[in-house]
């Protein structure tokens, strides 16, 4: 990194003035990095008796690389900002995005607990 330049989360992106209540850069970074806890993810999926692997359209035990790739594909398709492009309502997209994130978070939690420490 060049001398004198700050290491910022959003370097290279358009900067917005958030002084009127949209939160600080640190708050945005923390929110961006958060995922559902394992219990929150289970609760979301159990509401509709859903399977984490089924939501992502994968067979149980798929590699983490495949899980990550599928998550990225689905989250782009179901992102609320792109709902109209896929003939979905924003509400449908938000609900499905939440399920996709919950499934991904749950699979990551399982993967992290299965590794030897």
N, C-alpha and C positions, 0 to 999 in steps of 0.2 A: 504494500500500500504506500502511496506517495506520502512523503513527509508533510504533516500539517493537515491531512484530510482525515475527517472523523470516520470511524467505522460505523455506519448507520444501516439499520435494517432496510430502509427503503431507498438506498442510494440507487440512482438511475431511474427512479420513478417520479412522476409528477408529484410535487409537494402540495399539500392542501393545508389551509389554515384551520386548525382544529381548536382554536382558542375559544370558540363559542359553544363548546359543550360536546364535541364529538369524541373527546378523549385524547389522551396523550399518545405519543408514538410508542411508549413502553406498554400502555394498556392495549393498544392494537396488536403489538407483538405477542403479548401474553395470551390474548384471545385467539390469535392465529395459531399458536403452538398448542393450545389445549385440545384434548380429545376427550371423549367420554371415558369415564372410569369403567372398569369391567362391570360393576354392579349397575351403573346407569345404562350401559349398552344392553345388558341382559334384560333389564326392565323394558326397554323400548321394543326389543324383539319379542319378548314374551307377551306383550300387549296383544299382538296379532298372531301369536304362535308361529313365529318365523324362525328360520334357520340361517345363521350367519353365512354359511357356505352357499346356501340356496339364493340368498339375496344377491350375492356377487356372481352367481351362476357358475360356481366352481365345484369340483369334487372335493370332498373332505381330504385334507392332507396335502393340498396343492402347495408348491413351494412359495416361500415368502415373496420371491421375485414376481411370480405369476399373480399372487394376491395383490401386490402393489400396482402392477400394470392394470389389472382389471378394475381396481378401485379408481384409478385415475381416469380410465375410459368412462366408467359409469358416472362419476361425479361431474364430468364435463357434460355428458348427455343430460343429466338430471339437474344441473345447476339452475336455480330459479331465474337467473338472468337470461337463460336460453330456453325457457319454458315454451314460449310461443313458436320458436323454431321447430320444436318437436311435437307441436299440437297438444301441449299440456298446459294446465293452469298453473299459476304460481303456487297455489296451495298444494297441488299434487306434487310439484317439483320439490317444494320444501319438505313435505312429508317423506318422499322417497329419498331425498338427500340425507335426511336425518337417519333413515334406516341404513343407508349405504355406509355412512360414517360410523354408526353403531356397530355394524357387522365388521367393518375393517378394524375398529378399535378392539373389538372382542377377539378377533383372530390374532391381532398383534399381542394382546394380553396373554393369550394361550401360548403363543410362540415364546414370549419372554419368560413365562413360568416353566416351560418345558426344557429350557436350556440349563445346563449345569452351572452353578454359581461358584 
